[in-house]
Amino acid sequence: MKKLVLCLAAAGTLALAIAGAAVAAPGYTLFGNAQIVSPGNASAHAVQASSIGAPGYGGIDFAVPAGLTVGQLNNLATDYQFTAGSCGLGSPRFAAETPSGSIFFYIGPPPSYTGCPPNVWTNTGNLASPTNLVDASQLGGTFYEPYAAVQLAYGDLPVTDISLVVDGPNQTVQFDNTQVNDTTYTYDQPATKDECKDGGWQNLTDAQGNHFANQGDCVSYGATQGKNGGNG
């Protein structure tokens, strides 16, 4: 019950922040204190979010294709690493929002979702697999039930938002190689224009996850990043 209370409170606390994010734009938007950091998991960049310090939460808001339903949401996964604290009390988590409430996909070792090791990159596996236990209590489901049962009962509900949230006590978490259905987010923005050369632009994105049309676009963005310290 403690985890449920926290998640319900967190959902209310984050509602305005996430609602204000540019969900309609392609790619992703960072909210709260989330920021691009370097390095990532065998890559140039990752996203870091923390509950330590103001505003007490952070995360990533992903663009949702028009018409996506719960029945069509079949893959949620990410690499993650704790640099402070550990998983617990419902954080970190994916949240898939519908008009009837959110479905929570908790990150960490089941069934307690606690005991995440520090400073080690781990992959969640697919948290939207049929047998993975999820929290659909906001929809009228149970606290932990197989996602297949949730899709059977609520599969026609539209998914209006998908986010990756950190708001548990004393947590700082990094994320990389996040998968939302068929899209993988590497968070690899160019910190300088030189990273765009020799074909590097093809593996990089801007802060919203948009791929560059050509090397020139990337160089222009990278030059701006260099002036801003590479923080987007």
C-alpha positions in Angstrom: 0.0 0.0 0.0 2.9 2.4 0.8 4.1 2.1 -2.8 0.6 2.6 -4.2 0.1 5.7 -2.1 3.5 7.1 -3.3 2.7 6.4 -6.9 -0.7 8.0 -6.7 0.8 11.1 -5.1 3.6 11.2 -7.6 1.2 10.9 -10.5 -0.6 14.0 -9.1 2.6 15.9 -8.4 4.0 15.2 -11.9 0.8 15.8 -13.8 1.3 19.5 -14.4 5.0 19.0 -15.3 4.4 16.3 -17.8 1.3 18.0 -19.2 3.5 21.0 -19.9 6.1 19.0 -21.8 6.2 19.1 -25.5 4.7 15.6 -26.0 3.4 16.4 -29.4 7.0 17.0 -30.7 8.9 14.1 -32.1 11.3 12.2 -29.8 11.5 13.1 -26.2 11.5 15.9 -23.7 13.3 16.1 -20.3 11.4 17.3 -17.3 12.1 18.2 -13.7 15.9 18.1 -13.1 16.7 15.6 -15.8 19.7 16.4 -17.9 22.0 15.0 -20.6 25.2 13.6 -19.0 28.4 12.0 -20.4 29.3 9.2 -20.8 26.4 6.8 -21.2 26.4 3.0 -21.3 29.2 2.4 -23.8 28.0 5.6 -25.6 28.7 9.3 -25.5 25.6 10.4 -23.5 22.8 9.3 -21.2 20.0 11.0 -19.3 20.3 11.6 -15.6 17.3 12.2 -13.3 17.2 12.6 -9.6 14.9 13.1 -6.6 17.7 14.9 -4.7 17.3 18.6 -4.6 14.6 20.8 -6.2 12.2 20.0 -7.7 12.5 16.5 -6.2 11.9 14.6 -9.4 13.0 14.2 -13.0 12.5 12.1 -16.0 11.9 11.7 -19.7 8.6 12.3 -21.6 8.4 10.4 -24.8 6.4 11.3 -27.9 3.3 9.1 -28.4 2.2 8.2 -31.9 -1.4 9.2 -32.6 -3.8 6.4 -32.1 -1.5 4.2 -29.9 -3.5 2.0 -27.6 -2.6 -0.1 -24.5 -3.0 -3.2 -26.7 -0.4 -1.8 -29.1 2.2 -0.9 -26.4 4.3 -4.0 -26.4 7.9 -2.9 -25.6 9.3 -0.8 -22.8 12.9 -1.2 -21.8 16.0 0.7 -20.8 19.5 0.5 -19.5 19.8 2.1 -16.1 22.4 2.8 -13.5 22.0 4.2 -9.9 24.7 6.7 -8.9 22.9 7.5 -5.7 20.3 5.4 -3.7 18.5 2.4 -5.0 15.2 1.4 -6.5 12.1 1.2 -4.3 8.7 2.7 -3.4 7.7 2.6 -7.1 10.7 4.5 -8.5 12.0 4.5 -11.1 9.2 3.4 -13.4 7.7 3.8 -16.8 4.2 5.3 -16.7 1.8 4.8 -19.6 -1.0 7.3 -19.1 -4.6 6.7 -20.4 -7.8 8.8 -19.9 -8.7 6.3 -17.1 -5.4 6.5 -15.2 -1.8 5.3 -15.6 -0.2 1.9 -15.8 3.1 1.6 -13.9 6.0 -0.6 -15.0 8.4 -0.7 -12.1 12.1 -1.0 -12.6 14.3 -3.2 -10.4 14.4 -6.9 -9.3 10.9 -8.3 -8.8 8.8 -8.9 -6.8 9.9 -6.1 -4.4 11.6 -3.9 -7.0 14.3 -3.0 -4.4 18.0 -3.7 -4.2 19.3 -2.2 -7.4 23.1 -2.2 -7.3 25.0 1.1 -7.4 27.2 2.2 -10.3 26.4 -0.8 -12.5 24.5 -0.6 -15.8 21.6 -3.0 -16.0 19.0 -3.6 -18.6 15.3 -3.9 -17.5 14.4 -6.4 -20.2 11.0 -5.8 -21.8 8.7 -4.5 -19.0 5.7 -4.6 -21.4 6.1 -8.4 -22.1 2.9 -10.4 -21.5 4.1 -12.1 -18.3 5.7 -9.0 -16.6 3.8 -7.9 -13.6 2.5 -4.3 -13.8 0.4 -2.0 -11.6 -2.9 -1.2 -13.2 -4.7 -0.3 -10.0 -5.6 3.2 -11.3 -7.6 1.6 -14.1 -9.5 -0.7 -11.7 -7.1 -3.6 -12.1 -4.9 -5.1 -9.4 -1.6 -3.9 -7.9 0.5 -6.6 -9.6 -0.9 -8.5 -12.6 0.5 -9.8 -15.8 0.5 -7.2 -18.5 -1.3 -9.6 -20.8 -4.3 -9.4 -18.5 -4.1 -5.6 -18.5 -4.0 -5.6 -22.3 -7.0 -8.0 -22.5 -9.1 -5.8 -20.1 -8.0 -2.3 -21.2 -6.4 -2.9 -24.6 -8.6 -0.4 -26.4 -7.7 2.5 -24.1 -5.6 5.2 -25.9 -2.2 5.8 -24.5 -1.9 9.6 -24.2 1.6 9.8 -22.6 4.6 7.6 -21.8 7.2 8.8 -19.3 10.2 7.5 -17.4 10.1 8.9 -13.9 12.5 9.2 -10.9 10.8 10.5 -7.7 11.7 8.0 -4.9 13.7 9.0 -1.9 17.4 10.0 -2.4 17.7 8.5 -5.9 19.9 9.6 -8.8 19.5 7.4 -11.9 21.0 7.4 -15.4 19.2 6.0 -18.4 20.4 5.0 -21.9 19.2 3.0 -24.9 15.6 3.3 -23.9 13.1 1.4 -26.1 9.5 2.5 -26.6 7.9 0.0 -29.0 10.1 0.1 -32.1 12.0 3.3 -31.2 15.3 3.3 -29.4 16.5 6.5 -27.7 20.3 6.8 -27.2 20.3 10.5 -26.1 23.4 11.0 -28.1 23.4 14.8 -28.8 26.6 16.3 -30.2 28.5 18.2 -27.5 30.6 19.8 -30.2 30.5 20.2 -34.0 33.4 17.8 -34.4 31.3 14.9 -33.2 29.2 15.3 -36.4 32.1 14.7 -38.8 32.9 11.4 -40.6 29.4 10.2 -40.5 28.9 10.8 -36.8 25.8 12.9 -37.5 23.9 9.8 -38.5 24.0 8.4 -34.9 23.2 11.7 -33.1 20.0 13.5 -32.2 19.0 16.9 -30.8 17.6 17.4 -27.3 14.1 16.2 -28.5 15.5 13.0 -30.1 15.2 14.2 -33.7 17.7 12.9 -36.1 19.7 15.4 -38.2 18.9 15.7 -41.9 22.6 16.0 -42.8 26.0 16.8 -41.4 25.5 20.6 -41.7 22.4 20.5 -39.5 24.4 18.5 -36.9 27.4 20.9 -37.1 25.2 23.9 -36.5 23.6 22.2 -33.5 26.9 21.0 -32.1 28.4 24.5 -32.4 25.6 25.8 -30.3 26.0 23.0 -27.8 29.7 23.8 -27.5 28.9 27.4 -26.6 26.3 26.3 -24.0 28.7 23.8 -22.4 27.1 20.8 -24.1 24.0 20.6 -21.8 21.3 21.2 -24.4 
